[in-house]
Amino acid sequence: MEKKIVCQNRKARHDYFIDETYEAGIVLAGPEVKSLREGRASLVDSYARVKNGELFVYNMHITSYPFAHHLDIDPTRIRKLLMQKREIRRLTAKTEGKGYSLIPLSIYLTRGIMKVELALAKGKKKYDKRYVLKEREMKRELDQLKKKDRY
């Protein structure tokens, strides 16, 4: 099962602690699929929410396909996500409390179908981000010292 990543939200891993990831289908119009295949999308500031037992993604920007003049589609329209009911119920229970959010991490193409990778995430505070950066820098320095000692 080969995945071709179309679009990623790199900032999400920096801004959130990611607990679980889920895969969801996405309802798209024809020109949106063509635009996604060209990689013309952005997940910055996008989020997902459960509304009336259905899952929707907000602020996902898919640039309009230049050769589809007959359809005028809003690039940031609300798009429905497809998941099984019991998974949606589980996500609803987890996101209603505890400060969790549903954040799209990436859009990818698998077996000719566009999918969205959703994450159940909790926001990081400023000091958490600084701690992670400091930890990463210390690890990098240790690795460099180990390399010097080998030679």
Secondary structure as UniProt FT lines:
FT   STRAND          3..8
FT   HELIX           10..15
FT   STRAND          16..26
FT   HELIX           30..37
FT   TURN            38..39
FT   STRAND          41..42
FT   TURN            44..45
FT   STRAND          47..51
FT   TURN            52..53
FT   STRAND          54..58
FT   STRAND          61..62
FT   TURN            66..67
FT   TURN            75..76
FT   STRAND          79..82
FT   HELIX           85..96
FT   TURN            98..99
FT   STRAND          100..110
FT   TURN            111..112
FT   STRAND          113..123
FT   HELIX           126..150
//
